[in-house]
Amino acid sequence: MTAALWQGPAVALVNLFDADGGIDAPATAAHAARLVAAGLRAVLVNGSTGEASTLTDAERVALVTAVREACPGVPVLAGASGEWRGQAAARVRSAAQAGADAVLVAPPRLGGDLGAFYAAVAEAAGSLPVLAYHFPPVAGGPVPVDVLATLPVSGIKDSSGDPVRLGAELQLGWDGAVYSGAAALLGYAGWLGATGAIVAAANLVPEDCLAAWDRDAAAQLRVLRAEREAKAAPGGLKAAVAARYGTSPFRREG
């Protein structure tokens, strides 16, 4: 396998907003730095956990720039999905200019030629690694396992939570990195030999996510409990993060 940007758990970062719905890039960056100090290996900005669908392109750039500056020691990934290849390519170029180390891109929701879509994304990325993103219907369309190895990507983030699919990705015989986006599979993914994980629960319980990756069963159960409680109500994750760290609980979605 080619050298991965990082191994082990990373955070799918929440983006923080003020009471009027404006982005608070400094507070978001400070939260990212706090999680890196706790031991997380990388930061994903502007993913689905960051309510990326509500952001303008200028806001995306501001958030990547702030997080990159606040987290100098770890890879910073930027979500750069789009409804067609031109939009995604433009977002990829902007993320690269803002200092991202890699980009995460889901296919368009309505499908199409995935090879042509990711070829345009890879061309825009240049030397920047591209991770495909599989999380239908939350973020774009599906990335079928049987075409993954043919795409011009460096790896995949699979947030489906399907352990059988994760196993199939790890048995493709390709040189791409495989990151799980499911907090429930942290220990399982680490046990099977996945490259790492990018999970929303790491905003709230970073220490337990790290321990669960190392197959600490008690930590995995604590992650599951924290995630279950956070998902019990809309905005629950942000409210739980606010309760622990004093961050803003405000959301745009919902």
N, C-alpha and C positions, 0 to 999 in steps of 0.2 A: 504494500500500500504506500502511496506517496505520503510525504510528511504532512500531517494535519496541522492546522493552525493551533489547535489545542486539543487536549484530551480531558475527559471528565465533565463535571457539571458546569453549566453556564446559566445565566438568568435571561429569561424573556422579560425585559424590563417594562414596568408600568411607566407611562408618561404622566407627569403631574400637571394639573391644571389649577388655575385660581377659581375663585367663586363665580367669576363671570365667564368661565370657559376658555380663558386665554392660556397658552402654554406657559409653564414655568420651567424653562430650560435649566437655570442654575439649580433649582431644587431637584429636578430629575437627575442631573449630573451628580449632585451630592449623594443622592440615594444610590446611584450606580457605584460610586466610589466606596460607599459604606459596604456594599455587598462584595466588592472586590477585596476589601480589607478583611472580610470574613472568610475569604478563601476561594470564591468562585473564579473560574478560569477564563471566562469571557463574558461579554455583554452584547445582547441583541437589542438594538434600538428600533423602534417603529415597526415592531411585529404586531400580530393581532392583539396581544396583551396590552400593547401600547396604544390601542384604539387608532391604529394607523389609517383606517378608512375615513376618519374624521379630520385628518391633517391636510393642510395645504402643502404644496411642495416646498415652499419657503420654510414652513414650520419643521418639516422633516430635516432640512439642512441644518437649521438652528439647533435641533436636538442632537443630531449626530456630532456636530462641531463641539457642543458643550460636553457631551459624554466623552468624546475622544480626548479632550483636554484634561478632564477630571480623572481619567483612567489610563495613564500612560503605560502601565506595565502589562496590559492584557489586550487580546484582540477585541476589536469593536466591530460588530456586524450591523448592517443596516438593512431593514426590510425595504424592498424596492419593487414590489409587485405592481402590476398594471393590467388593465383590461385589454390591452393589445400591446404588441411588441414595441411600438414606438414610444408609448407612455412608459413602459418598464425600462427601456433603454435609456430614456432621458433621466429617470430617477436613479438608475445605476450610475450614470455619469456624475450626477449631482452628489451622490453618496461618496463616490471616489474622491471628488474634489473637496468634500468636507472632512476627509481623513479616515473613512471607513477602511477596515482591513479586508472585508469580504461583504458580499451581499446575499440576501435571502430573497428568492423570487418564486412565487407561486404561479402556476399556469393561469390563463384567463378562465373565468368561471364557465364560459360557454365552449371551452375546448378549442379545437383546431389542430394545426400542425405543430406538435410540441417541439420537433426538431428545429423547425424554422424559428419558432419563438425563442428557444434557448440559444440558438445560434446568434440571433440579433442581440440578446442579452449579453452573451459571452463576448461578442465583438465590442460592445459598449464598455464592458468591464476591463478589457485589455488583460493585464496580468493579475487583476484582482480575482480571487476565487469566487465562484458562484455556487451557492447551495440551492438546490431545488427544495420546494416547500410543499409537503403533502398534508393538507388539513381540510379536505372538503367536508361539508359545505361552508365552513367558517371562513376560509381564506382561499379563494380561487377554486380551480378545478383539480382533479386527481392527477397524480404522477404514477402511472401504472408501473409495477415492479418490472414487468417484462420489457419495458422500453428504457428504464432508468440508465442502464449501462451504455445505451447508444447516445445519450444526451451529452452535450459539451458542458458538463457541470463537474465540480470537484467533490460533490457529496450531496446529501439530502438531510433535511430535518423532517422526520415523520412524526406528526402529532396525532395520528389516528388512534393511538392506544391499543392497536391490534398486535399482540405478541407474535402471532403467526406471520403477519406481514413483516415485522421487524426481523424475524429469523430468516425469511426469504431474502430480504435485502442484504443480510450478512452472509448469505451463501451465493451471491451473484458471481463471485470470482472476479470482480472489478477492483479498481484501485481507489474508489471513492470513499469518503468518510461517511459514516452513518451516525446521525445524532437523533436520539429519541426526544420527542417533545412532550412525552407523557410522564408526569411525576410518579404515577402508579407503577411505572416500569423501570425506575431508576436502578434498583438492585438487579433486576432481571437483565437490563441492557448491559450493565457493567459485567455481570457474570458471563453473558454470551460473547463479550468482546466488542461491543459497540465502541465507536470512537469517543462518544460523550453524550451529553444531554443538554437541552436548552429548554428550561421549564419555568413557568410562571410562579410556581410555589416557592422558588428560590428568592423571590421578593420578600417573602414572609419568614421562611425558615431555612436560610441558607446553610446553616450548620448541619441541620438534619438531612438536607439534600446531599451534601458532601458525604456524610456518613452512610446514607442509604446507598449511594453509588458504590461504596466500599463494602456493600452487602451486610450492613448492620440492620438486622431485621427490625429491631425496636425503633430505629430511626425511620425506616421505611413506613412503619405503621404510624408514626407521628406525622410524617409527611402526608399520608393518606387522610388522617384525621383533620389536619390543618386545611387541606385542600377541600375536603368535604364540607367543613364548616364555612369556609370562605365562599363556596359556591351555593350555599343555602339560600342566598338572596342576591338579586342583581346588585352589582357593585360591592359584593362581599369581600373580594380580595383587596380592593383598595381600602375599604373600611378597616379590614384587619391589619393591613400594612400601616395605616394611619394610627391605629391603636397601639401598635408596637413601637413605631418610630416617630410619631408626631408629624407625618407628612399629610399633604392635602388629600381629602377623600373624594374630591369632586371629579365627576366624569362627564364626558360628552355623550357617550353612547347611552341610550336609555333615558 
